[in-house]
C-alpha cells in the first residue's frame, strides 16, 4: 500500500475502498492493516457459466435426437401395420391368395445400365484399376529402355562429330550447287539400295523443275533442326549476300553445339570462353576474317583472264610513239619566236 494515494481524501498509503477503515484506525493512533485482496472470480465464473451452457446445449440436442428416433420408429411401425392390414383386406376380398400374402417382401436390388449390382460394379472397377496400374508400370519400363537407347544414340552421335571437330580449323570448301551427283554406293554384297516410290517421284519432280527453270509446286524439303547442320553444309561464296548467308549458317552451327563442344572449338581457335553468346560472336568474327581475307578470296573469272597476258603478246607490243614529243618541241619554238 506504500506509495498509493486515495482519490477521495488525497492521503497516501491506502485506496479509496478502505478509506473509512484507514481513518478509523488513524484516529486512535493505531497502525492501519489493509485487508487481504479479494480473489478475482470473474473469469472462473464465466468459464463455469460457459461449461453449464455447453452441457445444457448437449442435453437438449440429445433429447431432440431421441425424440426424432422415436418418431421415426413409430412411423415405421405404423407403415408396417398398414401394409399388413392392406394385405389382410386383399385376402378377404379374394384379390390374392393366402400363400402370396404370407410371403415376405423382397428388397429391390438396384442395378446399373449394364445389369450389375453395386458389389459387382465395385469388383469390376477394382479389376480395371489394377490392370491400368500394371499397364502404367509397363509403360514406365518401356520409357526407361527408350531413354537408354536415346542416350546411347547421343553418345554415338558425339563420337561421329570428332572428325568434324578436326575440320573446324580447316578452310571451308566451296560446294558446287549444280552438276551431276554420283549414284548411290552399293553395299558389301554389291547390291544397290532401292528407292521408294515417293522418293523416285520426288526426284523426277526436282529434275523437271530444273529443266524448265521454274519453281516446283511443292517445296524442297530442308534439313529439320539445327543439329542437321555440319561443316559440309556451310558453303562460301563471293557473290552478293553470300557473306551474310555464311555468317547465318555459321551462327546456326555454333548455336546447335553443346557447351562442351563450343568450349572445344574455342580452345582450337585460341579464343577465351566467357559466355555462350560472346564466344559465338568471336568465333564468327574469326571465321569471317579467315575466309574473306583478300589473300584467300579468289578473283572473278573475267579479271583473272584479263590479268594474265602471254609473253609473246608482251614482246610483240607496239613501241611508244614520239609524236607527242615532236608536238611539244614545236610549241616551244613558237613561244620563243613570239617572245
C-alpha positions in Angstrom: 0.0 0.0 0.0 3.0 2.3 0.2 3.1 5.0 -2.4 -0.6 4.6 -3.2 -2.9 7.7 -3.0 -6.6 7.8 -2.2 -8.6 9.9 -4.7 -11.3 10.6 -2.0 -9.2 12.2 0.7 -6.0 12.7 -1.1 -3.9 11.0 1.5 -1.3 8.3 0.7 -0.9 4.7 1.7 -4.4 3.4 1.1 -7.1 3.0 -1.6 -10.5 4.6 -1.8 -12.3 1.4 -1.0 -10.6 1.2 2.5 -10.7 5.0 3.1 -13.1 4.8 6.1 -11.2 1.9 7.8 -7.9 3.9 7.3 -9.2 7.0 9.1 -10.9 5.0 11.9 -7.6 3.3 12.6 -5.6 6.6 12.3 -7.8 8.4 14.8 -6.7 6.4 17.9 -3.2 6.2 16.5 -3.4 2.5 15.6 -1.4 1.3 12.6 -3.6 0.5 9.6 -3.5 -3.0 8.3 -5.2 -3.3 4.9 -7.5 -6.3 4.3 -6.2 -9.2 2.1 -7.1 -8.8 -1.6 -10.2 -10.5 -2.7 -9.7 -13.2 -5.4 -10.8 -12.4 -8.9 -13.7 -14.7 -9.6 -15.0 -13.1 -12.8 -13.1 -15.3 -15.2 -13.8 -18.5 -13.3 -17.5 -17.6 -13.0 -17.6 -17.0 -16.8 -15.9 -20.4 -17.6 -18.3 -22.1 -15.2 -21.2 -20.4 -16.9 -20.0 -21.4 -20.4 -19.5 -25.0 -19.3 -23.0 -25.2 -17.9 -24.4 -23.7 -21.1 -22.5 -26.2 -23.2 -23.8 -29.1 -21.1 -27.3 -27.8 -21.4 -27.0 -27.5 -25.2 -25.7 -31.0 -25.5 -28.5 -32.3 -23.3 -31.0 -30.5 -25.5 -29.5 -31.9 -28.7 -29.5 -35.4 -27.2 -33.1 -35.1 -26.2 -34.1 -33.8 -29.7 -32.2 -36.8 -31.3 -34.0 -39.3 -29.2 -37.4 -37.7 -29.9 -36.7 -37.9 -33.7 -35.7 -41.5 -33.4 -38.9 -42.3 -31.5 -40.9 -40.6 -34.2 -39.2 -42.4 -37.0 -39.7 -45.8 -35.2 -43.3 -45.0 -34.6 -43.8 -44.1 -38.3 -42.1 -47.3 -39.5 -44.3 -49.4 -37.1 -47.4 -47.7 -38.5 -46.3 -48.3 -42.1 -45.8 -52.0 -41.4 -49.1 -52.3 -39.6 -50.9 -50.6 -42.5 -49.2 -52.9 -45.0 -50.3 -56.0 -43.0 -53.9 -54.6 -42.8 -54.0 -54.0 -46.5 -52.8 -57.5 -47.2 -55.4 -59.0 -45.0 -58.1 -56.9 -46.7 -57.0 -58.2 -50.1 -57.1 -61.7 -48.8 -60.6 -61.2 -47.6 -61.7 -59.8 -50.9 -60.0 -62.6 -52.8 -57.6 -60.5 -54.8 -54.6 -62.5 -53.8 -54.1 -65.9 -52.2 -53.2 -66.5 -48.6 -49.8 -68.0 -49.5 -48.9 -64.9 -51.5 -49.9 -62.8 -48.6 -47.7 -64.7 -46.2 -44.6 -64.3 -48.5 -42.1 -61.9 -47.1 -41.4 -58.8 -49.1 -38.3 -59.0 -51.2 -36.0 -56.0 -51.2 -35.4 -54.4 -54.6 -31.9 -54.6 -55.8 -30.6 -51.6 -57.7 -28.7 -52.4 -60.9 -26.9 -50.1 -63.3 -27.2 -49.8 -67.1 -25.1 -53.0 -67.5 -27.3 -55.0 -65.2 -24.7 -55.1 -62.5 -25.3 -54.7 -58.8 -23.3 -52.3 -56.6 -20.9 -55.0 -55.4 -20.4 -56.4 -59.0 -19.6 -52.9 -60.3 -17.1 -52.3 -57.5 -15.3 -55.5 -58.2 -15.2 -54.7 -62.0 -13.8 -51.2 -61.3 -11.2 -52.7 -59.0 -10.0 -55.0 -61.7 -9.8 -52.2 -64.2 -7.8 -50.0 -61.9 -5.4 -52.9 -61.2 -4.9 -53.5 -64.9 -4.4 -49.8 -65.6 -1.7 -49.6 -62.9 0.1 -52.6 -64.3 0.0 -51.1 -67.8 1.4 -47.8 -66.5 4.3 -49.7 -64.9 5.0 -51.5 -68.2 4.9 -48.1 -70.0 7.4 -46.8 -67.4 9.8 -49.7 -68.0 9.5 -49.2 -71.8 10.1 -45.5 -71.4 13.3 -46.2 -69.4 14.5 -48.5 -72.1 13.8 -45.9 -74.8 15.7 -43.3 -72.8 18.7 -45.6 -72.5 18.7 -46.2 -76.3 18.4 -42.4 -76.9 21.4 -41.8 -74.6 23.4 -44.4 -76.5 22.5 -42.8 -79.8 23.6 -39.4 -78.5 26.9 -40.8 -77.4 27.4 -42.4 -80.9 26.5 -39.0 -82.5 29.1 -37.2 -80.4 31.7 -39.8 -81.4 30.9 -39.1 -85.1 31.5 -35.4 -84.6 35.2 -35.9 -83.8 36.3 -35.7 -87.5 34.1 -32.6 -87.9 35.9 -31.0 -84.9 39.2 -31.6 -86.6 37.8 -30.0 -89.8 36.7 -26.9 -87.9 40.1 -25.3 -88.2 40.3 -26.0 -91.9 39.2 -23.6 -94.5 35.6 -24.2 -95.7 35.4 -25.7 -99.2 33.2 -24.3 -101.9 30.4 -26.8 -102.6 29.1 -26.9 -106.2 25.4 -26.1 -106.3 24.8 -27.8 -109.7 26.2 -30.7 -111.6 25.7 -34.4 -111.8 25.8 -36.2 -108.5 27.3 -39.6 -108.0 24.9 -42.5 -107.8 24.1 -44.4 -104.7 27.0 -46.5 -103.4 26.5 -50.3 -103.3 26.8 -52.2 -100.1 29.3 -55.1 -99.4 27.2 -57.5 -101.3 27.2 -55.3 -104.4 23.5 -54.6 -104.2 22.4 -51.0 -104.6 19.6 -49.9 -102.3 16.2 -49.4 -104.0 14.4 -46.1 -103.5 10.8 -46.0 -102.6 8.1 -44.7 -104.9 7.8 -41.4 -103.1 11.5 -40.8 -103.4 11.5 -41.5 -107.1 8.6 -39.2 -107.7 10.3 -36.5 -105.7 13.5 -36.9 -107.8 11.5 -36.7 -111.0 9.7 -33.6 -109.8 13.0 -31.9 -109.0 14.6 -32.8 -112.3 11.6 -31.5 -114.2 11.7 -28.2 -112.3 15.4 -27.8 -113.0 14.9 -28.5 -116.7 12.1 -25.9 -117.0 14.0 -23.4 -114.8 10.9 -22.8 -112.8 10.0 -23.3 -109.2 8.4 -26.5 -108.2 4.8 -26.7 -107.0 5.9 -28.4 -103.8 8.7 -27.0 -101.6 12.0 -28.9 -101.4 12.5 -30.4 -98.1 15.1 -28.8 -95.9 17.1 -30.4 -93.1 15.0 -30.2 -89.9 16.5 -28.5 -86.9 19.9 -27.1 -86.2 21.5 -30.4 -85.4 21.3 -31.4 -89.1 23.9 -28.7 -89.9 27.5 -29.6 -90.1 30.7 -28.3 -91.6 29.9 -29.6 -95.1 26.7 -27.7 -95.2 28.4 -24.3 -94.7 29.5 -23.0 -98.1 31.4 -19.9 -99.0 30.8 -17.6 -101.9 31.8 -14.2 -103.2 28.5 -13.2 -104.7 26.1 -10.7 -103.3 24.6 -11.9 -100.0 27.0 -14.9 -99.7 28.8 -13.3 -96.7 25.6 -12.8 -94.8 24.5 -16.3 -95.6 27.8 -17.7 -94.4 27.5 -15.8 -91.2 23.9 -17.0 -90.5 24.9 -20.7 -91.3 27.9 -20.4 -89.0 25.8 -18.9 -86.2 23.2 -21.8 -86.6 26.0 -24.3 -86.5 27.6 -22.9 -83.3 24.3 -22.5 -81.5 23.5 -26.2 -82.2 26.6 -27.2 -80.3 26.6 -28.1 -76.6 28.6 -26.1 -74.1 31.5 -28.7 -74.0 31.7 -28.8 -77.8 31.6 -25.0 -78.0 34.5 -24.8 -75.5 36.5 -27.3 -77.5 36.0 -25.2 -80.7 37.1 -22.0 -78.7 40.1 -23.9 -77.5 41.1 -24.9 -81.0 40.6 -21.3 -82.2 42.5 -20.0 -79.2 39.6 -17.9 -78.0 38.7 -17.4 -74.4 35.2 -18.8 -73.4 33.4 -16.3 -71.2 29.7 -16.5 -72.2 28.0 -18.5 -74.9 26.8 -15.5 -76.9 30.2 -13.8 -76.7 32.0 -16.9 -77.7 29.8 -17.5 -80.7 30.2 -13.9 -81.8 34.0 -14.1 -81.5 34.1 -17.4 -83.4 32.0 -16.0 -86.3 34.2 -12.9 -86.4 37.4 -15.1 -86.5 35.9 -17.3 -89.3 34.9 -14.2 -91.4 38.3 -12.8 -91.1 39.9 -16.0 -92.2 37.6 -16.9 -95.0 37.1 -13.4 -96.5 40.8 -12.4 -96.3 41.8 -10.7 -99.6 44.6 -13.3 -99.9 42.2 -16.2 -99.7 39.3 -14.7 -101.8 39.8 -15.8 -105.4 39.4 -13.2 -108.2 36.4 -13.4 -110.6 36.9 -15.2 -113.9 36.9 -12.0 -116.1 39.5 -10.2 -114.0 41.6 -13.4 -113.8 41.7 -13.8 -117.5 42.5 -10.1 -118.1 45.3 -10.1 -115.6 47.2 -13.0 -117.4 49.0 -11.7 -120.5 51.0 -14.0 -122.7 54.8 -13.4 -123.0 54.6 -13.3 -126.8 51.9 -10.6 -126.7 54.1 -8.5 -124.4 57.2 -8.8 -126.7 55.2 -8.0 -129.9 53.5 -5.0 -128.4 53.7 -1.6 -130.3 56.6 0.7 -129.4 55.8 4.0 -127.8 55.5 6.8 -130.5 57.4 10.1 -130.3 54.6 12.2 -131.9 53.8 13.9 -128.6 57.4 14.9 -128.1 57.6 16.4 -131.5 54.4 18.4 -130.9 55.8 19.7 -127.6 59.0 20.8 -129.2 57.1 22.7 -132.0 55.0 24.5 -129.4 58.2 25.6 -127.5 59.7 27.0 -130.8 56.6 29.1 -131.5 56.7 30.5 -128.0 60.3 31.6 -128.4 59.6 33.4 -131.7 56.7 35.3 -130.1 58.9 36.2 -127.2 
